[in-house]
Structures are given as C-alpha cells and as structure tokens.
Amino acid sequence: MSGHSKWANIKIKKGKADAARGSVFTKLGRELAVAVKAGGPDPNNNSRLRDVISKAKAANMPNDTIQRSIKKASGELSSVNYEDMQYEGYAPGGVAIIVEALTDNKNRTAGDVRHAFDKCGGSMGSTGCVSYLFNKKGLIVLDKGNLSEDDAMMMVLEAGGDDVIDAGDCYEVYTLPNDMSTVKDALEAAGASVISAEVGFFPDDYITPPEDAIAGIEKLIGMLEENDDVQNVYHNAELPEEDEEDD
C-alpha cells in the first residue's frame, strides 16, 4: 500500500517536470485530439474527452488552449492521426517499465523508445513481457481539507470507489478503470475537492533495485518522459525520495 502512495507523488512530480520543460501541453493536446476523434467534441457525451479536459485543467492548461485543441481536432484542418502505442521492457536492475505513447509515426517512436532503453542499460521486450506485473486502475487524488479518513471512506464507497489510502497530504481513491470518471463526478457532487484523476498501471509489488542501478533507471525514465510522443511511464521500482525542495 505504501508503494501505491508513491505512485501519485511520482505522477505529480512528473507533471511539474513536464510543465517546466514546456512539453505537458503538447502531450495533453494529443490526448485531446485522440479523445475528440474517438467520441466527438462534446464532453457531455464523451467521457474520455471529459477526463482529458479535467486532466488538462489540473495541469493549468488555459481554457482557450483546451477549446482550440478540441476545435482543431474536430475540424477539417486536423489531418494528423495519432495512434495509441504501448511498449514494455526492463530498466537496469530488473525493473519493469511500461511506456504509453501517442504517435503519428510508429517507426520513429519505437526507435526512440528502443534507443532510450539501450542507452541506459535496459532492454525493450515484446508486448506482454512485463504488463502482467501491473494492474490497470483509476486513481483520484483528493485534497484532504477537513475531511476525515472515515468520512472519506464513506464518501468513496457511496460514489462507487474501491479503496482509499491516506497519502499524507492527500487521499488517494482507487477505482476500476471504467468507473473512474463516474466516481470522480460523484465525489465532486458530494463536495470533495479533486486534485487529479486518471487511469494508470499499478505494479502488484515494488522492488528495490541495486544501488548501482538507480542512476540508469532514473536516466531511462527521464529520457522517456522527455519524448513528446510518450504520455506516461510506469515502473515497479522503489526509488529514493527526492528532497523536499524538489517537490
């Protein structure tokens, strides 16, 4: 359970790092485009788009930028088609890695991902080589405010969530992947303050890699996250905590 709590912290830090590099809006723009093409431009009738809009707002993406991305994706000017891709492999120390990407050039993205694995001492494998070590779940992060853990648990159960974890400065709510959006809406309707909400891969167990492998693992994760085609990087490594001033 403690390992799960670190997942949100990693994602929050990742979001801050992406924003600092100026790449987070590029990644979100692609997600918006894919969501619109999959289910149309109306978030009321497109739950995937609704989730991405929520994610974009949590990342402080301006509303006019969001609307411009939606209009572009739904108009005839949008000639770029992005495909969902998933890559799997191992980082140094036997750490399992799952990479989710949205790309308009599969050969380019696959080559870039393979290059990152090779350069950092890892190895890219075939589909399914590590995904069996993970479960796909929804994660909703709630601001604690004055909400007690018991009240949070009651609220989450009534909303249809599976579990609540006290992660220190926030509550982490876990759901089935397809229930995430519905549970999020129900929690907001009940008065909860949602910080972020998304679906991701969670490892069944975390491993502690050898100390001499940590630099290579962190370098690989960094290279992958810096790639505009890469949307998410998941791993099962128990890595050292960053200093508070880096949070």
C-alpha positions, 0 to 999 in steps of 0.5 A: 500500500505504501508503494501505491502512495508513491505512485501519485507523488511520482505522477505529480512530480512528473507533471511539474517536470513536464510543465517546466520543460514546456512539453505537458501541453503538447502531450495533453493536446494529443490526448485531446485530439485522440479523445475528440476523434474517438467520441466527438467534441462534446464532453457531455457525451464523451467521457474520455474527452471529459477526463482529458479536459479535467486532466488538462485543467489540473495541469493549468492548461488555459481554457482557450488552449483546451477549446482550440485543441478540441476545435482543431481536432474536430475540424477539417484542418486536423489531418494528423492521426495519432495512434495509441502505442504501448511498449514494455521492457526492463530498466537496469536492475530488473525493473519493469517499465511500461511506456504509453505513447501517442504517435503519428509515426510508429517507426520513429517512436519505437526507435526512440523508445528502443534507443532510450532503453539501450542507452541506459542499460535496459532492454525493450521486450515484446508486448506482454513481457512485463504488463502482467506485473501491473494492474490497470486502475483509476486513481483520484487524488483528493485534497484532504481539507477537513475531511476525515479518513472515515468520512472519506471512506464513506464518501468513496464507497457511496460514489462507487470507489474501491479503496482509499489510502491516506497519502499524507497530504492527500487521499488517494481513491482507487477505482476500476478503470471504467468507473473512474470518471463516474466516481470522480463526478460523484465525489465532486457532487458530494463536495470533495475537492479533486486534485487529479484523476486518471487511469494508470498501471499499478505494479502488484509489488515494488522492488528495490533495485541495486544501488548501482542501478538507480542512476540508469533507471532514473536516466531511462525514465527521464529520457522517456518522459522527455519524448513528446510522443510518450504520455506516461511511464510506469515502473515497479521500482522503489526509488529514493525520495527526492528532497523536499525542495524538489517537490 
